[in-house]
Amino acid sequence: MGLLIPLLGLRDALLAAPLFIGLERALPKERGQKLLRPDWVNDAAYLIFNRWFISFGTALLLLPVLAYPLVPASVRAAVGAQNEWLQVFEIVVLADFFFYIAHRAFHTVPWLWRFHAIHHSIEHMDWLAGSRVHPIDQILTKGGSFVPCIVLGFSNEALATYATLYFLHSVLLHSNVRISLGPLRWLIAAPQFHHWHHSREPEAWNKNFAGQIALFDVLFGTAYMPSGQWTKAYGIDDPVPHTYVNQLAYPFRSERNRLEIPAE
């Protein structure tokens, strides 16, 4: 078992960029949105620097799990011996279930929302937007999703394949593309599903928490996706600053100091 959860680096993101930029040009949700839209420098900083914080923090979460296995070796061996694609399917279901729980907690627990508000301060959806996530938010949600999979003994190859699929899917969900899956939209998360999650419209607040399996939101009563409709505006009213360093510090400010953040 590897010591670290597979995490994709800057090179992988840049290799994927032409694919998603091409999709945004071919199937745009917002026509005329510029490639270098507002706040792109800030989001590029997340893309470049966040992976170091996340890799270190995730490794710390894994250390006790690796030192004190919670599942018998025979069970881990049996799980890891399954067909790789069956393992990937099982990881998707298991990881997204725990992601749903963690993501919902970040919306409902006030001190967690301070961190998650950074991600929801996005006002322009595109392939780069999904990079804007506070490192502590990422560490806790990734830990909550991946640690159970590590504990159960899924193979490194299956985890690596899942990590690649998750990364590509996450970029797609935030992209400026008009893609819906018809009836399957209630089973698999698509851009229309996740764009509503980032909506400014009150009806869509605290909805669509799943990262990959929209069915979880259907089952738990948190799905919101009006047929054939897309949200028209993104963002939140919280006074989140617009620069990378200030956004990293934002959750640690007192409530009074957060409210007094000047416009940048």
C-alpha positions, 0 to 999 in steps of 0.5 A, a space after each residue: 500500500 502506498 504512503 500517499 493518496 494519488 494526487 495529480 500535480 500541476 503538469 497533469 492539470 496543464 495537460 488537461 487544460 487544452 481539452 477543457 478549454 476546447 470544450 468551453 469554446 465548442 459548447 459554452 454555457 456563457 458565450 463570450 466569457 474570456 479565457 483570462 476572466 476576472 480572478 484567473 491569476 488568483 485561481 492559477 495560484 491555487 492550481 500551482 501551490 495548493 497541491 503541496 499543502 494538500 499532499 502534506 496534510 493528507 499524508 498526516 491523516 493517513 499516518 495513523 491509518 497505516 500505522 494501526 490497520 483497522 481492517 484484517 489483512 485478509 479482508 484488505 487482500 481480498 479487496 485489493 485482489 478484485 478486478 481493477 475496474 470493479 475496484 474503481 467502481 466500488 471506490 467511486 461509490 464509497 468515496 462519493 458517499 463520504 464526500 457527500 457527508 463531508 461536503 454537506 458538513 462544510 455547508 452546515 457547520 459554521 466554522 467549516 463554512 468559513 473554509 468552504 466559502 472560499 470555493 463558493 466565492 467563485 463568480 465565473 465558472 470555467 476549467 480553472 475555477 474548481 482549483 479555488 479550494 482552501 487547503 484545509 477544505 481539500 485536506 478534510 474532504 479528501 481525507 474523508 473520501 479516501 481514508 475509508 478506501 485506504 483502510 479497506 485495502 483497494 489497490 494503488 492502481 485502482 486508487 490512481 485510476 480513480 484519482 484521475 477520473 475524479 480530477 477530470 470529472 471535477 474540472 468538467 463540473 466547474 467548466 463553462 460548458 453546457 452539458 446535461 445528461 438528460 434522464 441520467 442527470 439524476 444519477 451522474 453529476 454533470 455541469 448543469 448539476 454542479 453549476 446549480 450548487 454554486 448558484 446565487 439563487 436562494 432556491 439552490 442553496 445547500 443543494 447538490 452536494 455529491 461530487 460524482 453520483 447525483 443519486 445521493 442527493 436524490 436519495 437524501 432530498 438535496 437535489 435541485 435541478 430544474 429541467 432545461 434551466 441553468 443558473 444565471 449567477 454564481 457566488 456568495 455575499 460573504 466578504 471573501 477577499 480576492 487574493 490567494 494569501 488573503 483567502 488562505 487567512 480569511 477563515 482564521 479571522 474573527 467575525 468582526 475582522 471578516 466583515 471589515 475586509 475592504 474591497 480589493 
